[in-house]
Amino acid sequence: MDVKSFRLSTEVWTGLALIVIGLLVQAAGLHSVLTVALAPFGLGLVLSDMLTRFGRATRERVKVRIRRDDR
């Protein structure tokens, strides 16, 4: 996985911002449905980007061997 592209990803920065904002708002004492959902949604956004990048890197790395008899 390329760390530089991961750091430049807008999904990662948006997810981290949602996590920070969600935790700050909850620490301030606001507990509405929106404020409680911000941090988990941000975490899901970061994880989905990570898993997509990991899957793409794995798919590029794996080699499938085909025997000549199977053609």
Beta strands, then each sheet from edge to edge (+ up, - down):
end
